[in-house]
Amino acid sequence: MTTVITYGTFDLFHVGHLRMLERAAALGDRLLVGVSTDKFNLGKNKECIHPYDERAAIVSALKPVDQVFPEENWEQKVDDVVKYNADVFVIGDDWVGKFDFLEKYCQVRYLTRTPEISTTKRKKLISSGRVKLSDWLASTAE
C-alpha cells in the first residue's frame, strides 16, 4: 500500500485545493492530510477565516482524503513521514526545493498549482472591498 502525505491550511476552500488533493491521492492508495492549526498559522502571520476544526472537517469529508491530522509546526514533517510510513510527500510547486530534505525518507513531489486560483488572491479581493466576505460565504453555501 502506497501512502501519500500532504499539508495545507485549506482556508476558503476552493477547487484548486480539491484538484491538488485529488492529484495527490492518485499517487497512492491512501492520502493523509496535515491541516495547519490556527496557532501554527498565526506563527506564520497567516490569519484564517475558518477555524481549524472547520477546515479539518471540510478536508476530512472529501472523498480522496483518508485521514486528517493537525499540522502544528514546520519540524513535524519528518516525524509524520516516519510515523505514518509515508511513501510520497506532496506539496504545491510554490514550495519547490523547500522539502527536498524529506527525500531520505520518502519520494518528494511538487505539484503544479491550479492556474489563477489562490486563497491569497481571494482574501485580497475581499479586503479590497470589491467582494464582500458575507456575500462570498453565502454563495459558497448554496
N, C-alpha and C positions, 0 to 999 in steps of 0.2 A: 504494500500500500504506500503510495507516494503522498506525503503530507506537505502542503504548501502553507506558508505563513506570511501575513502581511500586516501592515499597521496604517492607521489614519485617524483623523479627527472626525470626519464624516458629519460635519455641521452643515446645515442647509442642504441635506442630502439631494443629489441630482443624478442625472443619467450618466454623467462622467464617472461618478463613484460606482454606480451599478455596473457599467461596462468594464471598469478595472477589476472589480470583484469577479465578474463572470470570466474574464480572461485569466485571472489568477487561478480560479477554480479549475479551468480547463487544463492547467498544467499538472494536475494530480488527481488523487482520489478523495482528498479531504482538505478543506480550506479552514484555517484558523485565522481569526482577525483580532488584532490588538487595537482596541479603541482608546484613544488618548483621554485620560481623565481630565476633569476641569482644572485640578491643581497643576497637573503637568502642563496643560495648555497655558495657564496663567504664567508659569515659569518661562514659557516661550513667547510671552507678550501677545498671546492669542486668546481673545475672549470669544466664547461660543454663544450663539443664540439659544441653542438647545442644551440642557444639562446632560452630563454623561449618561445617566440612566436612560434617558430618552434616545440618545444617539446609539447606545448599545442595544436597546430594544429594537430599533429600526434595523440595524445591521444584522442582528441575530434572527430576525424574521425573514431574511432574504433566502431564497431557495439555494443559491450557491454556497452559502455560509454554513459550516458545520458547528463551529464553536466561536464564541466571543470571550475575550478576557481583557482586563484593564491594562493599558499601557501607562505606567506611572513614571517612567524615566527613560532617558536615552540608553543607559547602560544595561537594561534588562534584556536586550535583544539576544545576546549570546546565551544567556541563561534560558530564555524561552525556546530558542532553536534546539538546545540540548534537552530541555525538559519535555518538549512536545515531539522530539525526534523528527524535526522538520527536515525535509529533503530539499526544499526550494524556498528561498526568501524572495518575495516580490514587493516592489515599490515603484512609484511613478518615476519617469525619466528626468524629472526635475531634481532628483537626488543622485544622478549618475556619479559613480565613484565614491560616494559617501559611505556606502555599506560594503565595499569590497573586502573589508576585514572579515566578513562573515564567510567568505569563500573557503576558509579552512574547516568550516562546519557543515556547509551545505552549498548548493548552487545558488547564485545570486542573479536575479533577472530584473532589469529596469524596463517597465512597460511604458510605451508612448501614451501620453495623456490624450484625452478626448479633446480635439481642437475646439477652441472658442468657449469652453465650459470651465468655469472656475468659481469656487466659493468666494475667493478674494474679490473677483470682479463683481460678483453679485452683492457682496457686502458694500463695495464702493458705490454701486448703483443705489442701494438702499440709503447709505449715509449721505449721498448727494441730494437726496430728496426726489430724484426722478422716479423712484419706485418706493412706495410705502411698504414697510415691513408687514403691517397688518393686512394689506391687500395681497401681498405675495404669499403670506402664510395661508390666507383664506383660499387663494387659487390653488394651492397645493393640497388642500384638504378635500377638495371636490372629488 
